[in-house]
């Protein structure tokens, strides 16, 4: 069984780790992540992605509680799953059930014609977040390099390895 950061192996691209996101609100945060993905060449239209992510939020909150959100959507611009990991140190109101401001964001984009891949990516992130202490460890980093190190560390710790 895959646990810890192994769950994200192959999904994490350092170019899509953003440790300095600012709000002040949900739409602004999703817009900032969309613009950064557009600047990295992942998508063509940041405004369109932002609109689709905000509309998805209206269908159902992607704030899971505990300061974590997994906004997600499908895009014709991507040929495979894209995962962006973001930190919003000041916290963003995602209307999570527990009312806790979100500081750790996993944004998933998947190919529009591959719904199974989309669900698998959601499941992989869920497995990672079920590992005790992982969210807190990831939330404590301040740089992209620290995020990558923290993900690698969770893969090698006894708790993450399932011991």
C-alpha positions in Angstrom: 0.0 0.0 0.0 1.3 3.4 -0.9 1.6 5.9 2.0 3.1 9.2 2.7 4.8 11.2 0.0 5.0 8.0 -2.1 1.4 8.8 -2.9 2.5 11.9 -4.8 5.5 10.4 -6.5 5.4 11.5 -10.1 2.9 14.3 -9.5 5.1 16.8 -7.8 6.9 19.2 -10.1 9.0 21.8 -8.2 7.9 24.6 -10.6 4.3 24.2 -9.3 5.1 24.7 -5.6 4.1 28.1 -4.4 5.0 28.9 -0.7 4.1 32.5 -0.7 0.4 32.8 -1.7 -1.7 35.7 -0.6 -5.4 36.2 -0.7 -7.1 38.1 0.6 -9.9 35.8 -0.5 -10.6 32.5 -2.2 -11.0 33.9 -5.7 -7.8 35.9 -5.4 -5.9 32.9 -4.2 -7.2 30.7 -7.0 -6.4 33.5 -9.5 -2.9 33.7 -8.2 -2.3 30.0 -8.6 -3.9 30.0 -12.0 -1.7 32.9 -13.2 1.4 31.1 -11.9 0.4 27.9 -13.8 -0.2 30.0 -16.9 3.3 31.6 -16.5 4.8 28.2 -16.2 3.1 27.1 -19.5 0.7 24.6 -17.9 -2.5 26.4 -19.1 -3.2 29.0 -21.6 -5.9 31.1 -19.9 -5.5 31.9 -16.2 -8.8 33.9 -16.1 -10.7 30.9 -17.5 -9.1 28.5 -15.1 -9.8 30.8 -12.2 -13.5 31.1 -13.2 -13.8 27.3 -13.5 -12.2 26.8 -10.1 -14.5 29.4 -8.5 -17.5 27.8 -10.1 -16.4 24.4 -8.8 -16.2 25.9 -5.3 -19.8 27.0 -5.6 -20.9 23.4 -6.4 -19.2 22.2 -3.2 -16.5 23.4 -0.9 -13.0 21.9 -1.5 -11.9 23.0 1.9 -11.6 19.7 3.8 -11.0 21.1 7.3 -7.9 21.4 9.3 -6.6 24.2 7.2 -6.4 22.1 4.0 -8.1 22.5 0.6 -8.0 20.5 -2.6 -9.5 22.7 -5.4 -9.6 20.7 -8.6 -10.9 20.7 -12.1 -10.4 19.4 -15.6 -8.6 21.1 -18.4 -8.1 20.5 -22.1 -4.7 22.3 -21.7 -3.1 19.4 -19.8 -2.2 15.9 -21.1 -1.6 14.5 -17.7 -2.4 15.3 -14.1 -0.9 18.6 -12.8 -0.5 19.1 -9.1 0.3 22.6 -7.7 1.0 22.8 -4.0 0.5 26.1 -2.3 1.0 27.7 1.1 -1.0 30.7 2.2 0.5 31.6 5.6 -2.1 34.2 6.4 -4.9 31.7 5.8 -7.8 31.9 3.3 -11.5 31.3 4.0 -12.5 28.4 1.8 -15.8 28.0 3.7 -14.5 24.7 5.2 -16.9 22.8 7.4 -14.7 23.4 10.5 -14.3 27.2 9.7 -10.5 27.0 9.9 -8.7 29.2 7.4 -6.9 27.2 4.7 -3.1 27.5 4.6 -2.2 24.3 2.6 -3.6 24.0 -0.9 -3.3 21.1 -3.3 -4.7 22.2 -6.7 -5.3 19.4 -9.2 -5.8 19.8 -12.9 -6.4 16.7 -14.9 -7.2 16.0 -18.6 -10.9 16.6 -19.4 -11.2 13.2 -21.0 -9.7 11.2 -18.2 -12.0 11.1 -15.2 -10.4 8.0 -13.6 -7.0 9.8 -13.5 -8.6 12.8 -11.8 -10.1 10.5 -9.1 -6.8 8.7 -8.6 -5.0 12.0 -8.0 -7.6 13.0 -5.4 -7.1 9.6 -3.7 -3.3 9.9 -3.7 -3.5 13.3 -2.0 -6.0 12.0 0.5 -3.6 9.1 1.4 -0.8 11.6 2.0 -2.9 13.8 4.2 -4.0 10.8 6.3 -0.4 10.2 7.3 -0.1 11.7 10.9 1.8 15.0 11.0 2.2 15.4 7.2 0.0 18.5 6.9 1.7 20.2 9.8 5.1 19.4 8.4 4.2 20.8 5.0 2.6 23.9 6.5 5.8 24.7 8.4 8.0 25.1 5.3 8.8 28.5 3.8 10.6 27.7 0.5 10.0 25.4 -2.4 13.2 23.4 -1.5 11.9 22.9 2.0 8.6 21.6 0.6 10.4 19.1 -1.5 12.6 18.0 1.4 9.5 17.7 3.6 7.8 15.5 1.0 10.8 13.3 0.7 11.2 13.1 4.5 7.6 12.0 4.9 8.4 9.2 2.5 11.2 7.9 4.6 9.9 8.3 8.2 8.7 5.1 9.9 5.1 6.6 10.2 4.9 7.4 6.6 6.4 4.1 5.6 3.6 2.3 7.4 5.7 0.9 10.2 
